[in-house]
Amino acid sequence: MASPPRPNLELRPLGNTGLKLSCVGFGASPLGSVFGPVSEHDAISSVREAFDLGINFFDTSPYYGGTLSEKMLGKGLKALGVPRNEYIVSTKCGRYVEGFDFSAERVTKSIDESLARLQLDYVDILQCHDIEFGSLDQIANETIPALQKLKEAGKIRFIGITGLPLSVFTYVLDRVPPGTVDVILSYCHYSVNDSTLVDLLPYLKSKGVGVISASPLAMGLLTENGPPEWHPASAELKSACQAAAAFCKAKGKNISKLAMQYSLANKDISSVLVGMNSVRQVRENVYAATELATFGKDQETLSEVEAILSPVKNQTWPSGIQES
């Protein structure tokens, strides 16, 4: 039986892969109860709502919640009861609760563990997770060749790398054969307070590499509630973002929606990945995208927020993020 038609969430090509990702991607780390407990019912409901509203891209990692995120996402996808080719799944390797291990042996074993948890025969994208914590030369010379073998075996379709410092992407991409790495996942570098990813886009396009941008809310900085206590941003950056959020609220606007729309507006980014763990969050993110497509950005409020954030624009922080 054919699936019912889904809402018209924009699909964007991912580099040279031939995949078309929903412009809003479902970040499944919260399903691992990383930011507070999430019931199995809420996890499955949020995955279903996302799919029903046109999200076709789901991203996880064995690191999130100590494998819990993969298990919950697997249950959610299975409950959809739709053909496997109707959704795109990305998971990661190399970062685990017990530490980092980018060896060929570990990543080869890792994909089998992930597939079992996800209840899938293959994943569309397997990404080396937070590569700045490993040896970049090992990533280029050992990890990625191991992933190519998994590709040949049909366990993965495409290869990706993720990290916080943008320099890690050029380092690896300059040292592997063209077409070896299909996608990069960058986070916290394409949001209202930090748009440094934009400088890298022409380079990535020239390599045929697809771009996924995560954390459009800068890991909680661009929210009314503010970031978690462990957030590594400076006091100055936190204070400026708090002021911007308060300004939006006073105007009857929501800084999170504004930030989401800012990130979505750049069509060179295939998907904006945002963590979700409830039907409400899914609806808010999809609504932000459909509103943007219909009415465009709220340029007036955005300009005022950018002015507030201009003293801290593109201020980043060192890697070494805790999740507690």
N, C-alpha and C positions, 0 to 999 in steps of 0.2 A: 504494500500500500504506500502511495506517495506521501511524503511529509507535507503538512499544510504549509502554505507560504508564510515566510517570516518577515518581520518588519525590515525596511530598507536601510539597514546600517551599511555605511560605505565599506566596500572591500577594496584593498589596495595591494598591488603586486609586491612581492618580497624579493628584491634583487633579481637574480636570474633563476630562481628556483621554480618558477611557474606557479607557486602557491599564491593565493589571494587571501590575505588576512583581514578580518574585521578591524576597522580603525580603532575600536576599543578592544583590548585583549583582557582576558580574565586571569588575573594573577592569583594563583591558588595558595600562596604562602599562608594567608590567614586560615585556610582550612586545616592547617597543622596546629591550630590553636596557638600560634606564635604571638598574637596580640590579645589573647584572652580566649576562654573556652568557646568552642563552636560545636554544637551537637551534630550528630550524623544527619538528622533530619534537616537542619539548616544548611548543611553543606550540600546535600543532594538537591534541596529546593533552590539554592542559589545557582547551582550549575544548570539546572533545568530552566530557570528563569532567563539566565544568560543566553542559553541556546535558543529559547523561544523568542527572545528579543533581537536575535541576529548576530550574537557573538559566536564566532566559529573557532577562536584561538584561545587555547588554555595552556598556561605555563606553570610548571611546578619544579621541584627538586627534591632529591632524597634528604637534603639538609634541612628542609623546612619542617619543623616539628618532629625531627628525628624520624623521618619516613612517613609520618602521619598524613601530611599533605597529599603525597602520592596515593596513599590508600583511600583517602576520602574522595579525591578527584576521580580515581578509578571507579568507585561506587557510583558517583554522580553521573559519570559518562555512561556506565553500563545501564543505569536506570533510564537513560534517554530512549534506549531501544531503537536507535536509528542506525543506518549504514555507517561503517567506520569512516568512509570518505567524506562524510558531512561535517567533520570537525578536525581541527589541526591541533596536535599535542606536542608540546615541547617539555623536555625535562633536562636534567643536568647531570654532570659527573665531575668528580675530582674534589668536591667539598662535602664532607660528612660531619655528623655530630662529633665523631671521634677525631676529626682533623682533616687535613688536606692530603690527597694522594692522587697525583696525575700520572702514575705509572701505567704502562700499557696493560699490565695484568689487572690492575684494580679497575680501570675504566671499562675493560672488557667484561669483567664480572658484574660491574655496577649496572650495566644496561639490562642484563638478565634479571637482576633483583628488581629494577624499576618496572620492567614489563610485567613481572608477576604482580607487583603491587597495583599497577595501573589496570591490570586485567586486559592487556593489549598484546598484539602480535608484533607491533612495531611502533616507534614514535616518529613523528614527522621531522623533528629537530632534536638533536642531542648537543648540548652546549657544555663546554668546559667552564666550570663555575668559579668566578672570582679569580681569574688567572694571575692577578698581581701577587697573590700569596704563594704561588709556586715559582718554579724556574721557567721563565718565558722560553728559553731555549729548549727545555724539555717538552713544553707544550708544542712547539713547532716541529721538533725532531722525533718525538716519541708518541705524545698523546694523540695528535691529529692523524698521523699515519695509522694508529690503532683504530681511531674512529672511522677512517676510510675503509678498513677491513669490515667493520660493523655495517657500513653502508653496502658493501659488496654482498654481505651475508643477508641483507634485507631487514636487519633489525632497526635501522634508522634510515631516513631518507636524506637528511641534510645535516651539516655540521656547523656549529656556532661557537662563539667565545663570548664570555661576559666579564665585566670588570668595572671598577669605579674610575681609575685614572684613564683618560682617553689615550694616553701614550701607549698603553699596552696593546691597543688594537693595531696601530701602525707597525709596532715592533714585530708582532707575529705575522701580520699580512704581508709585510715586506720579506719575510723569510720562508714562506710556504709557496708552492706552485700556484699560479693563478687558478681560481675556481675551486681550490681545496676547501677554503672556509666560505660558507654560503651566507652567513648571517652574523651580525654582532648584536648583543643586547647591552645597551648602556643605561645607566640609571642616574637620576638626579642631575643630569646635564642638559635637559631640555625642559625647563620650567620657567616660570615668570622671574625667578630670582637667579637663574643660571642657565644661559643658552649657549654654552661653549660647544656643545655638540654640533651646532650649525657650521662651525669652521671645518669640521671633519667630513661633512656630507659630500662635498665634491670628490674627495679622495675615495670614499667608500663607493660612490656611484661609479667612479672610473674602474674600480675593481669588480663591479657587478655584485657587491655585497649588500644584502638587505639589512635594514635598520629597524630595530625594535627599541623603543624608549620606555623605560619604566620609571616609576615614582614621580609622576607629574605633580604630586603634592609635596615633593621633596621630603619624603618619609615623615609627613605630618607637620612640617613647618607651615605649609599653606592650608591650614585648617583652623576653624574657630577654636577647637580644643587645644591646639598647639601640639608640639612633638612629644614623644615619650621622653622620660628623664634621661635615658642613655644617649639621646641624639648627639652626635659628635660636632654639630655646628657651634660656631662661636656665640658668645652671649650677645654680641652686636647683631649678628645675623638673626638669631632667635627673636631679639627685641624688635627688629625692623619688620619681620614677618608677622609678629603679634600686632604691631601697629597697623599693618596693611589689612589684617583680618578684621580688626576692630573698625577700621575705616569702612570696609565693605559692609559690615553688619549695620553700621549706622546709616548707610545708604539703602538698606533693605536688600543688599546683594550678598551672595555667598562666595567667599574667596576660593573655596574648593572647586566650585563649578567654573569660575572664571579661569582658574589655573588649568583645569582639565581642558577647557576650550582653547586656551593658549597653545597647549601642547598638540592638540588635535588639528590645529589649523595648518600645520606644516605637512604638506602632502608627500614630502620626501621621506617622512617617517612612516613605515608601513603600519605599525600598530603601536598605540599607547597602552602600555600594560599597567593595570591598576589592581591592587589587592582588593578582593571582595569576599565577604562571608555571610551576606544576607540578601534576601530578595530586595530589600529597600536600597541597599548600596548598588546593586545591579541596575535597578531602575533609574537611580540618580545619574549613574555614569552614562547609560544609554541615552537618557533624556538630554544630558549635556551635549552629546554628539548630534542628536537629531535636531536639537534647538540651534546648534551652530550651523548645521547644514541648511536649515530653513531661514534663519535670520542673520547669520554671521556673528562675528565677535562683538561684545559690548566694548567698543574701542574707547569710549569716554572713561568708563571706570577702569579699564585696563591701563590706560595712560596714567591715570592718577595713582594706581597701585605701583606701576613701574617707577614713577617719580619717588614714591616712598622708599622703594627698594634700591634706588640707584646708588646710594652710598655703599651697599653691600653686593652689588651686582657681580655675578660670577665668582663670588667668594666660596671656595669649596672647603673640604676637610679631608684629612688623611684617611686612608682605608683602615679597616679594623673595626667594622661595625659589630656591635653586640646586639643580640636579640634576646631580651630577657623580660 
